[in-house]
């Protein structure tokens, strides 16, 4: 039975994010982030998952520390605004950006993110991977961006996400490291143009919701569970494959479009070395995605031709049709302007 109190906290979580991204003052943004934080904690608790309380406590402590650093940096910037030196100003900006990056889960502030993801169910993982990225990313975009510090964050996120995801068997940890890799791409898009970041965020949300929805339906948490269940339904198998390839940015899937835009604008802005490193990191992560679906591709399993299923087949087909063919329509739309 669905608990009605979760509707209240879900709505207040959305309202907190809207307050944070629409506020004119840093105090209002901080209040919006706190409303969002206090609303998601009850959503994380679940009687069916014994690790959810531990995950929610880790999330609360980390986000509270990040909020304290954020409030401290805002206060120092307001107090010392008239007598500040350029060096002190840059230090406070880095301090503020570090607090936002901690809330975001970007490397090297990512240590809480992996542990929290491992203790949640797939619905809460979806919220953490999608909705919780919006407010810190927009506040980071509206703040003063120091290029050297952001380039360090991009490199750290790429290196940690590619190296650490190679040895994982937990699907939740793989999705967490994938999120850190996409955070590096989104920060690169912020350095290029905010409109590209918007494209990237929307497409990333669509693909991630598709994948986590399939995992939640299939009750999959580890790679070794995939062949026995995925091969029972060809539509789920097809959906899993094209969504992972799209998440890796492989053409002709939709996930290639924002990466294409980001690389184009970074080359125009003379970020050539970072562009090469981004492409190499994405290729390594694409290997991790292919490793997930490899057993379904090459191993021989008995696949029943007729099997009763409760999955909404027309909706699944429509979502994956959009994922597969939206690149052509988006390319034609971009060329028409």
ZITAQUI-V430747 format. One record per backbone hydrogen bond with DSSP energy under -0.5 kcal/mol. CO is the residue of the C=O (numbers start at 1). NH is the residue of the N-H. If there is no record, write none. Layout:
CO_NH ; CO_NH
//
This chain:
3_6 ; 4_7 ; 4_8 ; 5_9 ; 6_10 ; 7_11 ; 8_12 ; 9_13 ; 10_14 ; 11_15 ; 12_16 ; 13_17 ; 14_18 ; 15_19 ; 16_20 ; 17_21 ; 18_22 ; 19_23 ; 25_29 ; 26_30 ; 27_31 ; 28_32 ; 29_33 ; 30_34 ; 31_35 ; 32_36 ; 33_37 ; 34_38 ; 35_39 ; 36_40 ; 37_41 ; 38_42 ; 39_43 ; 40_44 ; 41_44 ; 41_45 ; 46_49 ; 49_52 ; 51_55 ; 52_56 ; 53_57 ; 54_58 ; 55_59 ; 56_60 ; 57_61 ; 58_62 ; 59_63 ; 60_64 ; 61_65 ; 62_66 ; 63_67 ; 64_68 ; 65_69 ; 66_70 ; 67_71 ; 68_72 ; 69_73 ; 70_74 ; 71_75 ; 72_76 ; 73_77 ; 74_78 ; 75_79 ; 76_80 ; 78_81 ; 85_89 ; 86_90 ; 87_91 ; 88_92 ; 89_93 ; 90_94 ; 91_95 ; 92_96 ; 93_97 ; 94_98 ; 95_99 ; 96_100 ; 97_101 ; 98_102 ; 99_103 ; 100_104 ; 101_105 ; 101_106 ; 106_109 ; 110_113 ; 110_114 ; 111_115 ; 112_116 ; 113_117 ; 114_118 ; 115_119 ; 116_119 ; 117_120 ; 121_125 ; 122_126 ; 123_127 ; 124_128 ; 125_129 ; 126_130 ; 127_132 ; 130_133 ; 131_134 ; 131_135 ; 132_136 ; 133_137 ; 134_138 ; 135_139 ; 136_140 ; 137_141 ; 138_142 ; 139_143 ; 144_146 ; 145_147 ; 146_150 ; 147_151 ; 148_152 ; 149_153 ; 150_154 ; 151_155 ; 152_156 ; 153_157 ; 154_158 ; 155_159 ; 156_160 ; 157_161 ; 158_162 ; 159_163 ; 160_164 ; 161_165 ; 162_166 ; 163_166 ; 164_167 ; 165_168 ; 169_223 ; 170_174 ; 171_175 ; 172_176 ; 173_177 ; 174_178 ; 175_179 ; 176_180 ; 177_181 ; 178_182 ; 179_183 ; 180_184 ; 181_185 ; 182_186 ; 183_187 ; 184_188 ; 185_189 ; 186_190 ; 187_191 ; 188_192 ; 189_193 ; 193_197 ; 194_198 ; 195_199 ; 196_200 ; 197_201 ; 198_202 ; 199_203 ; 200_204 ; 201_205 ; 202_206 ; 203_207 ; 204_208 ; 205_209 ; 206_210 ; 207_211 ; 208_212 ; 209_213 ; 210_214 ; 211_215 ; 212_216 ; 213_217 ; 214_218 ; 215_219 ; 215_220 ; 221_171 ; 221_172 ; 222_225 ; 223_226 ; 225_229 ; 226_229 ; 226_230 ; 227_231 ; 229_232 ; 230_233 ; 233_237 ; 234_238 ; 235_239 ; 236_240 ; 237_241 ; 238_242 ; 239_243 ; 240_244 ; 241_245 ; 242_246 ; 243_247 ; 244_248 ; 245_250 ; 246_249 ; 249_251 ; 250_253 ; 253_256 ; 254_257 ; 254_258 ; 255_259 ; 256_260 ; 257_261 ; 258_262 ; 259_263 ; 260_264 ; 261_265 ; 262_266 ; 263_267 ; 264_268 ; 265_269 ; 266_271 ; 267_270 ; 270_272 ; 271_275 ; 272_276 ; 273_277 ; 274_278 ; 275_279 ; 276_280 ; 277_281 ; 278_282 ; 279_283 ; 280_284 ; 281_285 ; 282_286 ; 283_287 ; 284_288 ; 285_289 ; 286_290 ; 287_291 ; 288_292 ; 289_293 ; 290_294 ; 291_295 ; 293_297 ; 294_298 ; 295_299 ; 299_301 ; 302_304 ; 305_307 ; 311_313 ; 312_316 ; 313_317 ; 314_318 ; 315_319 ; 316_320 ; 317_321 ; 318_322 ; 319_323 ; 320_324 ; 321_325 ; 322_326 ; 323_254 ; 325_329 ; 326_330 ; 327_331 ; 328_332 ; 329_333 ; 330_334 ; 331_335 ; 332_336 ; 333_337
//
